[in-house]
Amino acid sequence: VANFIGETNFLDGEIQKRKGSAASVKLKSGAVVEAGLPEGQVSGGKVTVVVRPEHARLIAGGKSATLVGTLENAVYFGTDTHYHIRLKDGGGFIVRRQNAKAGSGDPQIGSAIGVAFDDGAAQVLRD
């Protein structure tokens, strides 16, 4: 599946409440996010939520973040940089951000960092 949908973040969670074509999902980290549901039924409460790296953003110091962790690596890819974060729950997460001018406040390796994404950026995978 990962090869089909490209680079994607996978988060373990459990559906807390369904709301039409979306659900409140409690992630392994304890954060609750709103995620779209696939058409048809999603069996069981435990699910996998996906978030594309380009749909997430970095939050300095982790304040007001959905997820919190430590910046492990930053990989430059020409027009953008991929930030590899080790989440407090042990999982990994990648944020892809378009590059800006040098000295624009890029986070430092080893620093505490938060990740945020808007409602609708997360999607529950079908079992």
N, C-alpha and C positions, 0 to 999 in steps of 0.2 A: 504494500500500500504506500509506503514512504516514497518509493521510486516513482509511483504514479502521480502523487500530489506534490512532489518536490520537497524542498527543505521546509520542514514544519516542526513545531514544538508539540510534543505529546504530554498531556498532563492527566494523571489519574484523578478521578473524582467520583462523587455520588450525587445523583439527582435528589434534590431536596423538595422541589416543587415544580410542577409543570404549569406553563402558562401559554396555551395554544401551541404555536410552533417554536416556542422557546422554553427554557427551563433554568431555574436557579440550581447551580451545581457547586457543591462544596468540594474544593480541591484538597489534595493531600496536605497542603500547607495550612489549611484551615480557612483560606480565603474563599468567599462565595462570589461566583461570577455568573453573569447571564450569558447563556450559550444557545445558539440555534439548534433545533432538533432536525434530524433527517426526516424525510417523508416516511410515513409508516410508523410502526411501533418500535420503540427502543426497549428491549427486554431488560429487566432487572434495574436496580438502583445504581450499581457500579458502572461507570462509563469512562471512556477516554475522550478528552477534550483536546481539540487542536487549535493552535493559534499560529498564523503565518508570521515569520520574523519581521516582515515589513509592516505588519499591523500593530506592532508593539512599540513602545517608546521607553527610553531610559529616564529614570527619576533619580536625581542626585541624592545620595544619602539614604534613599529608601523611603523618604517621607511621602505620604499620599500614594503609595504604590500598592498594586494588587499582589505582587510577589516581591520578595526581598532575598538578596543573596550577595555574593562577592564576585566582582569582575575577575575572571580567570585569564582571558585573552581577548585581544582585539586584532582582527585580521582585515587588512586593507585590500579592497577589491576594485581599485580604480575610482569609480564613481560613488561607491559606498563602502562602509566598514561593517563587518559582522562582529558583534560583541557577544562573547561567550560567558555566561553567568552560571555559577554554581549556586543553586537555590538553597535556602536554609533547610528544606526538607530532603536535600541530597540530590535532587534531580537537576538536570541541566536545562538551559533556556538560551536561545539565540535571538538577539535583536539586530535587525538590519537597518542601518541609518544612512541616509545619503550624506556624503561628505560636505562639509562647509569649509570656510576659510580656516587656515591654520590658526591655532591659539583660540579656538572658539569654545574652550572649556571641556575638552574631551576628558572622560573619566580615566583615572589611573588604575592600572592593573593592581589587584589586591584590595581595592577600595570597596566599601559597602555601596551597593547600588540597588535601586528598585526598578521594577518593570511594571508598566501600566498598559492597559489596552481598553478600548471602548466596548460597551455592550454591543454585541453583534459581531465582534472580531473573533469570538470564540465559537467553535462549532463542535457539537457532539458527533462522534463517529458511530455509524451503525455497527452493531455486534457482528 
